[in-house]
Amino acid sequence: MHMDKHADLHMHTTASDGDLSPAALVALAAERQLTTIAITDHDTTDGIAEAQAAASSHGISVIPAIELSAESKEYGDVHMLGYFIDASNEGFQERLADFRENRYHRGRGIIRKLHKLGVPLEWEAVAEAADGAPITRPHIAKALVRGGYVKNLQQAFDQYLENGGPAYVDRVRMLPEEAVDLIHSAGGAAVVAHPGLVSRYQQVLSGLAEHGLDGVEAFHPKNSADVTQKVKELALERDLILTGGSDFHRPNDESGIISLGTTNPPADAVERLGAAAQSV
């Protein structure tokens, strides 16, 4: 299978939980010789306009995209990527705003639980860690590290924030089927993210294919070779588009390697995604 070595369709900016601003991410993409990227921030499109403005001087095409934090009652997290979305769609933005509002109240609830546990973390520290992005548990974990309450992000989750942990607060869920419908409502193509991180991904993909799913991220750093092979076979059966991306968050990960551009989509992915979006 021929891959597009100059494309990366999964990355995050400071609009969600990435470390680089949209403009800085575009500059790094240019340095990495990428010509097509997709800004896929969690539950927000706020980074897209800045990225597209910065991209014009670098000859880079920025696909307007998003990663929705969908969750199945039966299978757990099933994140959904949306490509070629109309970020100006009012109904779409209203739904995202409701989702972010819930995250705000959930974050406040976690802080209250931390206080009861004797951890006097202030909301302002969390807001500073989020830097305008929708509040997530990683932002709270970062604030806990900065405040000296834990040594690292992993300890923050292990000790307080993991599912069922002493400071855990449940959240309103967006079902994967709802995420597919929401992406389609904004004129986009819906793709299951990193199936290697999805419980019983084959059943999930088969079920969502019946619901109008457009594609699956077959190429991702957390997909094993076995997962990628099985996904490719299932996609062929179900006529799903194969995509790929690095899921880039920060320049210096644990390995010290810049991952941006190291995981690519098939050469026909962008064209097929665009066609699927137009047909919605």
PEHUQUI-V124905 format. One record per residue. RES is the residue in one small letter. PHI is phi in degrees with one decimal (999 if undefined). Layout:
BEGIN
res: (RES & RES)
phi: (PHI & PHI)
END
This chain:
BEGIN
res: (m & h & m & d & k & h & a & d & l & h & m & h & t & t & a & s & d & g & d & l & s & p & a & a & l & v & a & l & a & a & e & r & q & l & t & t & i & a & i & t & d & h & d & t & t & d & g & i & a & e & a & q & a & a & a & s & s & h & g & i & s & v & i & p & a & i & e & l & s & a & e & s & k & e & y & g & d & v & h & m & l & g & y & f & i & d & a & s & n & e & g & f & q & e & r & l & a & d & f & r & e & n & r & y & h & r & g & r & g & i & i & r & k & l & h & k & l & g & v & p & l & e & w & e & a & v & a & e & a & a & d & g & a & p & i & t & r & p & h & i & a & k & a & l & v & r & g & g & y & v & k & n & l & q & q & a & f & d & q & y & l & e & n & g & g & p & a & y & v & d & r & v & r & m & l & p & e & e & a & v & d & l & i & h & s & a & g & g & a & a & v & v & a & h & p & g & l & v & s & r & y & q & q & v & l & s & g & l & a & e & h & g & l & d & g & v & e & a & f & h & p & k & n & s & a & d & v & t & q & k & v & k & e & l & a & l & e & r & d & l & i & l & t & g & g & s & d & f & h & r & p & n & d & e & s & g & i & i & s & l & g & t & t & n & p & p & a & d & a & v & e & r & l & g & a & a & a & q & s & v)
phi: (999 & -79.9 & -105.7 & -92.0 & -70.2 & -108.0 & -128.4 & -143.6 & -109.7 & -152.1 & -161.1 & -128.0 & -118.8 & -66.2 & -66.9 & -126.5 & -118.0 & -89.0 & -93.4 & -103.2 & -65.8 & -54.3 & -65.7 & -67.3 & -66.8 & -62.7 & -61.9 & -66.6 & -61.2 & -64.6 & -61.6 & -87.4 & 63.7 & -87.0 & -117.2 & -135.0 & -134.0 & -127.6 & -84.7 & -120.1 & -67.6 & -71.9 & 60.0 & -153.2 & -110.9 & -63.2 & -88.4 & -68.9 & -61.2 & -63.4 & -64.3 & -65.5 & -65.1 & -70.5 & -69.9 & -60.0 & -82.7 & -108.1 & 68.3 & -107.6 & -95.6 & -108.4 & -80.1 & -69.5 & -147.6 & -161.3 & -119.9 & -92.3 & -84.0 & -78.8 & -148.4 & -91.1 & -62.4 & -90.5 & -112.2 & 85.3 & -63.0 & -135.2 & -66.5 & -122.7 & -92.8 & -119.0 & -116.4 & 59.0 & -78.3 & -91.8 & -67.7 & -90.5 & -64.4 & -65.3 & -61.7 & -61.5 & -67.0 & -63.7 & -66.1 & -64.0 & -63.4 & -62.4 & -64.1 & -68.1 & -59.6 & -62.5 & -64.3 & -60.9 & -66.8 & -64.1 & -60.6 & -61.3 & -64.7 & -64.6 & -61.7 & -61.8 & -66.0 & -62.3 & -60.6 & -65.4 & -87.6 & 87.7 & -109.4 & -82.0 & -67.8 & -93.9 & -59.0 & -59.2 & -68.3 & -69.4 & -61.1 & -66.1 & -66.1 & -77.1 & 51.7 & 91.1 & -81.7 & -57.2 & -66.7 & -130.1 & -58.7 & -58.5 & -66.6 & -65.8 & -61.9 & -62.5 & -65.9 & -64.4 & -66.9 & -60.1 & -80.9 & 80.2 & -80.6 & -139.1 & -81.9 & -154.5 & -62.1 & -61.8 & -64.6 & -60.0 & -73.3 & -60.5 & -88.5 & -131.5 & -104.2 & -63.2 & -53.8 & 83.7 & -69.7 & -62.4 & -110.2 & -70.9 & -128.2 & -66.3 & -129.4 & -67.5 & -97.2 & -104.4 & -68.7 & -55.4 & -63.5 & -65.9 & -65.1 & -58.6 & -63.3 & -65.8 & -62.4 & -63.7 & -65.3 & -99.1 & 75.6 & -104.8 & -101.4 & -100.3 & -134.9 & -71.4 & -81.3 & 23.7 & -58.5 & -63.3 & -102.4 & -103.9 & -65.4 & 49.1 & -60.0 & -66.3 & -65.2 & -60.8 & -64.8 & -62.4 & -65.5 & -73.2 & -60.5 & -69.5 & -97.8 & 100.9 & -55.3 & -95.6 & -163.5 & -146.7 & -81.6 & -69.6 & -114.0 & -154.4 & -56.3 & -95.7 & -90.0 & -72.3 & -60.2 & -66.5 & -60.9 & -59.0 & -64.0 & -66.4 & -65.5 & -60.3 & -65.7 & -66.4 & -64.0 & -64.9 & -65.3 & -99.6 & 57.1 & -97.3 & -76.8 & -90.5 & -125.5 & -164.6 & -172.0 & -83.8 & 57.2 & -67.2 & -121.9 & -151.6 & -64.3 & -119.7 & -86.0 & -59.0 & -84.1 & 79.7 & -99.5 & -77.3 & -83.1 & -55.5 & 85.3 & -87.5 & -123.9 & -121.0 & -88.5 & -60.0 & -62.0 & -95.2 & -62.7 & -63.4 & -63.0 & -68.3 & -63.4 & -61.9 & -66.7 & -65.4 & -64.7 & -67.8 & -88.5 & -67.0)
END
